[in-house]
Amino acid sequence: MDAVRFRVLAIEGKRSTNSDIQVGETYVGEANDLRNRVYYTDEAGDDWIFYVDDTCEIIDL
């Protein structure tokens, strides 16, 4: 997997109280080999999967 910078377009699922993830913000995660999913773990330890062109957009590879 490759590190990528991505912007969150939508959040699906529940966030824990301490989660820092926000729509419109940019984060660094890991893209799968097909570059259609981005995996991210937030400060609260919540694991997220974002789908490229659906719930996130890749800014930089």
C-alpha positions as CSV (number, residue, x, y, z in Angstrom):
1,M,0.0,0.0,0.0
2,D,1.1,3.5,-0.7
3,A,0.7,6.6,1.5
4,V,-1.6,9.2,0.0
5,R,-3.0,12.6,1.0
6,F,-6.8,12.6,0.7
7,R,-9.8,14.8,1.4
8,V,-12.9,13.4,3.1
9,L,-16.1,13.9,1.1
10,A,-18.5,12.0,3.4
11,I,-18.4,10.0,6.6
12,E,-20.3,6.7,6.8
13,G,-20.7,5.0,10.1
14,K,-20.4,6.2,13.7
15,R,-17.5,8.1,15.1
16,S,-16.3,7.7,18.6
17,T,-16.4,10.7,21.0
18,N,-12.7,11.5,20.5
19,S,-12.6,11.0,16.7
20,D,-11.0,13.9,14.8
21,I,-12.2,13.0,11.3
22,Q,-14.2,15.7,9.6
23,V,-15.7,16.2,6.1
24,G,-13.7,18.6,4.0
25,E,-10.5,18.0,5.9
26,T,-7.3,16.5,4.4
27,Y,-5.5,13.5,6.0
28,V,-2.7,11.1,5.1
29,G,-3.8,7.4,4.7
30,E,-2.8,4.3,2.8
31,A,-4.3,3.5,-0.6
32,N,-4.8,-0.1,-1.7
33,D,-3.1,-1.3,-4.9
34,L,-6.1,-0.5,-7.1
35,R,-6.2,3.0,-5.6
36,N,-10.0,2.7,-5.1
37,R,-9.9,2.6,-1.2
38,V,-8.0,4.6,1.4
39,Y,-7.4,3.3,4.9
40,Y,-7.0,5.7,7.8
41,T,-6.8,5.4,11.6
42,D,-7.7,8.6,13.4
43,E,-6.4,10.0,16.7
44,A,-9.1,8.1,18.7
45,G,-7.9,4.8,17.2
46,D,-10.9,4.4,14.9
47,D,-10.2,2.6,11.7
48,W,-11.8,4.1,8.5
49,I,-12.2,3.0,4.9
50,F,-12.9,5.7,2.4
51,Y,-13.9,5.0,-1.2
52,V,-12.2,7.1,-3.9
53,D,-14.6,9.4,-5.8
54,D,-17.4,8.4,-3.4
55,T,-16.4,9.2,0.2
56,C,-13.0,10.7,-0.5
57,E,-10.7,12.1,-3.2
58,I,-7.0,11.6,-3.5
59,I,-5.0,14.8,-3.4
60,D,-1.4,13.5,-3.7
61,L,0.1,10.1,-4.2
